[in-house]
């Protein structure tokens, strides 16, 4: 797997077995983050015939530089924590469809069919949607054209490329300030630009960043354009109070303005919020019997690693109850 120019191997969760399209599984888990891996462990312990379909293993945690709020670890690197999760799942011979982008889930009455971008079609009696979220784009001129040429969405992956550079961070929440912290260790100057007035990040992150003389904070500012031909050269911003516009010289911009739920494969099948989150109840059940949701893709509040892991476990147990109550296992 390649992240921001760095390569590292992701161990397989199966012992040479892929997901068999001719098999009828008890449970298919869609996604590869903490919710999905936790669900896999609990499903395997219940002796369910389970498989995982995912583009990559690890989820957003793999892009996190440091985790300080996961029980049992005062501080741990995100990739290391993901590695621990994988080691746990490695105890079980679970088939994994890697590099599988799920495109659609259909209800076939007695089972579900899950299709993927590669043309695969897989069947299961129950499904857990644990597909997480993806980066929210700014949708401004120059953004798409300059992705990989100074426009980035992962400071953990790409911060090393901006050593002694002038960098902008878009956003005012925890992810933005975490990126600022990573960049302050390397960049010559960091400007944080927030659309809203004030800053939404946890106070502990704000205190840590405000100590640096290399940081400039601009709230109530809107990014209107990312400038440059072959590389980012400037970021155009507008003061939302005075309406004045100016260009900030920059070698790069990290966009940290939140995430969008990866619920497209089940939209139209299950109830979702206007924002696209899958609606679930306290047992992780969606509006369709046999289809469950877990983690950041759902309406469960507080998108935290420990909450996603717990929701994944709960979803697997709910799927097990669903199957046993109907005499399907």
N, C-alpha and C positions, 0 to 999 in steps of 0.2 A: 504494500500500500504506500502511496506517496502523498505527503502532506507538505505543501509549501516548499517543495524542493528537498525535503528530507524523506528518506525511505526507511520503513521498518516493517518487519513481518508480523502478520496477525495469525496466531496459531489457529488451526482448525478446531472446531468444537466436536467434530465427528471423527471416527477412526476410519476414514476413507470412504464413508458413505455419503452420497448426496441425497437430495429429496427425490423420492420415486414418484413420478406422475401416475403410475398405475396403482399406487397404494391409496387406500382410504384411511386417512389418519384419524385418530381420536381428536387431536388438537393441532392446529397450525398456528404458530406464533409469527406475526408479521412485525419485523423490527429487530434491532440488534443492540439496543441500549440497556441500561439497568433494569427497566421494567420487563423487557423481553427476556433477558438472561435470568432474572429472578423467577419469572413465570416458568422458564424451561426447567430450572432446578426443582421447583415444586411439582411440576407435571411429571417429571421423570421419577421423583420419589413416590408418586401415586401410581407408578407403573403404566402411565398412559402412553399410547403410541403417538409420540409428539415429534414435530419437526419445526425448524426455524427457516424463514425466508427473509433475507435482509441484503441490502446493498453492501453494507460493511458492518463489522462488529465494533461496538464501543459507544456509538452515539455521541452526543455533545460532550460527554465527560472526557473523551479522548483528546479533546481540544482545550481542556482546562489546565492551566499551568499548575495551580495549587488548590487543593480542597482542604478546608479547615473545619468543616462542620459535619463530617460523616462519622457517626458513632464508632469509637474504637481507634480512630486515627486523629491525633491532634493536628497533624498536617501530613498530607500525602499528595504526590504528583498525580494529576488526572490520569495519565497513561498507566501509571503504576497501579492505581485503584482499579482501572479497567482490567489490567492484567490479573489482579487478584480475583475479580469476578470470573474471568475466563478459566482460571485454574480450578475454581469451584465447579463450573459447568463441565469441565473436562473429565470429571469423574464419571459422567454419563455418556453413553454412546448415542448421542442425539444427531440425527441427520441435519445438515445445514446447507441450505441453498445460498451460496455466497454470490455476490454481485447480481443478485436478483432484485430488480426494481418492480414492486407490485403495482400493477396498473388498475386492477379491478377485482372486486369481490361480489359474487352473485349468490343469492339464496336459491338453492335447488330443492327446497322443501325438506328433503331427508338429509341433505348435506350442503356444504358450501363449496363453490369453485373459486379458486384464486388464480388469476392469470398474471403473468409477468411480462416485462418489456422484451425479454428474450424469446417470447412465444410459448413459454411453459404454462401448463395448466395443472393445478394440484387440487385434490379433494380432501375435505375433512368434515367430521361431524360437528366440530366447534372451531371457532377462530378467536384469537385475541389480537386486536389491533393495538400495537405498541410501537407505532412508527415515528413517534416523537415530533420534533419541529425542525424547521430549517431557517436560515437567516432571512430576515426581512430586508429587502432592498430599499434604497432611497428613492429609486425611480426618477433620477435627475439626468439631464444630458451629460454624456461623458462617462457615466458609471459603467454601463455594460461594455462600452468600447475599450475601457482601460482596466478591466478585470485582469489581474495577473501582471499588470504594468503599473502598479502603484495602488490600485484599488484592491483592498483585502477585507476579509470578514473574520479572520482568526489570528489574533495576536500571538497566541501560543505557537502557531505554525510559522508565521511570517515575520514576527518582530525582529529576528536576527538579520533580516535583509535590510533593516533600516538603522543600522548602527551609524551614529553621528549624522543622522538625517533629520529633516524638519517634517513632522508628521501631524496630521489632524485625526482626531477621533470623533466620530459622530455618535451622539447619545449621551444620556445623563443618568442611566441606571447602573446596576451592579456590573453588568457585562462590560459597559463602557469604561467604568472606573477600574475594573480588573485589567482591561486592555491598556489603560493609561499607566497603571503600575508596572506592567510588563515592559512597556515602551520607554518609560522614564529611566530604566536601567541601561538603555542602549542609545536612544535618540538624543540629538542635541537639543531639540525643542519639541514640546507636545502642546497642541491646542485642542481642548475639548469643546465641542460645539453642541449645544442642546437646544432643541426647538422650544421646549417649555421653559417657563420662568423657574429659577431655582434648580436644585439637583435632587434626583430621586434615589441615588445610591445609598447604601447603608453608611451610617456615620463613620464606622471604623475604616471603610475604604476612603471616604472623603478626607479624613484626618491624615491617613497615610500618604495620600497624593499631594495634599496642600502643603506639605513640608518642602516640596521641591521648588527651586527657583526656575526650573526649566518648564514649568507648567503654566499655561494661560487658560483661563476659563471664560467661555462666552456662552451665557444662557440667553434665552429669548432671541436666538438667531436661527435663521433658516438657511440650509445649504441649497443653493439654486443651480449650481453647475460644478462639474469637475473638469478642469481644464488640462490640456496637454495633447500632444500628437502621438508620439511613440511611448511616452511616459507621463505620469502625472506631474504637472508643474505648478498648479495652483488650485485652490478650492474657493469658489465664489460664494459669499455669504451675504445675507440681508438681515440687518437689525430689525426685528419685528416691532420695535417701539418707535424708532426714528425713521424706519423705512430706507435707511441709507444702505447702499451696497458697496462691497469692497472685495478684493481678491487677496486671499492669504497664500503667500508662497508656500508650497508644500511639495515634498518628494513622494508623499503617499497619504492615503486616507484609509482608516479602519472603520468600517460601518458596523456599529453595535447598537442598533435601535430596536432590538427585540426579535422575536421569532414568529414564524407562521406554522400552524399545525399541518402535518403531512396526512391529511384526511381525505385527499382526493379519491383514493380507491373505493371509499365507502360512502361518499356523498351521494345522496339520492337513495341510498339503501337504508341508512340509519339517520336518526335525528341528530342534527348538528346545530351549533349556535351560529349567529350571523358572522362571527369571527372564524368559523370553520372547526371549532373544537367538537369532538364527539361527545354527545351527552351520555353520561353514565349515572347509575344510582350507586348506593353505598356498597353494593355487591359487584360493582364493575360491569353490570348488565347494560347493554344498549337497548334501543327500542326493538331490536330484532332478537328473538329467542335463539340462544346458542352462539351469539356473537357478542364478545366482550371487549372492553377497552381498558387500557392501562397506561399510565405515565402522562407525559406532557401533551400528547395529542388529545387528551380528554378534558372535560370540564373540571376535574379535580383541582382545587386551588393550590397555590404555593408550589411552583415548579422546582422541586428540590430532588437531589439524587436519592436521598433516603426515602422520600415519599414515593417516588417512581418505583423503587425496589419493592416497597411494601405493597403498592398497588398491583405490581406484577404478580407477587405471591398470592394476593387476594383473588385476582382474576383467574389464576390457574386453579385455585381451590373452588371457585365458583363454577368453572367449566367442568371440573371433576364431579361436583354435586349435580350439575345439569345432566351429565351423562349417566350417573348412577341412578338418579331418580327416574329416568326414562328407560332403564334397563338396557342401555346401549353398550355397557362394558360389564 
